[in-house]
């Protein structure tokens, strides 16, 4: 090497760099999962941010309690529907039924028109009341815009007070963002950690050579999948205690639901997330691939689950995708239990979906896993 000229050393260095670069490109092209992530991650982010994410809240599901049962009441209801801010999902005879529907998460608010509606209009008093789920600040802000809705052209009405409707904000009357964020953050953190831990579980065994030991044992595939999940359940429960405990004492986030309901609901989500991680682990060949696939799941879980943007503001196609994600169902459950004091019977659809996802996921993961070195 000492006898080579500077030009020869530079040329030799260039060819060595070129050879290694070609090797890396070929290796990347053979790694289909990594190559797919290179294309899919920016594509998914572009579609999510550019198409699915919408801060302009529309089609909020509400209920109507029209105690006046009059033509004027129906006219006001139709006028509110014409704003496209809300969608009437149900009609109830009593305010109590509407409040129960809000607690169960079936609707986000209720328009109450009293029996003396015609008299109120004649006296230019407030014509009714909005009952609003304040646990989601963006949704409540959209419904609060209807408080001053003009009705002059409709019924020749002009309020003498400041507003057309009275508003009752439930669960978060101060409209503090921490009340909405902290329970949702629990879903994001559990999604990230639970999937990341288990997505590399089988891959790690393969890379460290421990899979050879498992082959010689009588452990069945289903037993291995269950054994991989159970230790991380306790890790997830510890995270729940930290997040909700600190959120309650530092940010004064109310915990209105029973602790047993929080425990059972969280166990369902932790199990579903760990199962999703195991499914990734049976597909990925390396820990790097497992991490890439985890990120691929994590991004939609944050953006489409309702954590940052209201579910109702998303296009229908994005809502279909979000319904597949365990995080979407847990967001509804944990906010319903912690903030609105609901129980799992009120949220049985989400609970049943998480349970079914766990059972089916474990079965598929055990079928995909083969106790072999291939």
Secondary structure, 3 states (H helix, E strand, C coil): CCCCCHHHHHHHHHHHHHHHHHHHHHHHHHCHHHHHHHHHHHHHHHHHHHHHCCCCCCCEEEEEEECCCCHHHHHHHHHHHHCCCEEEEEECCCHHHHHHHHHCCCCCEEEEECCCHHHHHHCCCCCEEEEEECCCHHHHHHHHHHHHCCEHHHHCECCCCCCCEEEEEECCCCCCHHHHHHHHHHHHHHHHHHHHHHHCHHHHHHHHCHHHHHHCCCCCHHHHHHHHHHHHHHHHHHHHHHHHHHHHHHHCCCCCCCHHHHHHHHHHHHHHHHHHHHHHHHHCCCHHHHHHHHHHHHHHHHHHCCCCCCHHHCCHHHHHHHHHCHHHHHHHHHHHHHCCCCCCCCCHHHHHHHHHHHHHHHHHHHHHCCCCCC
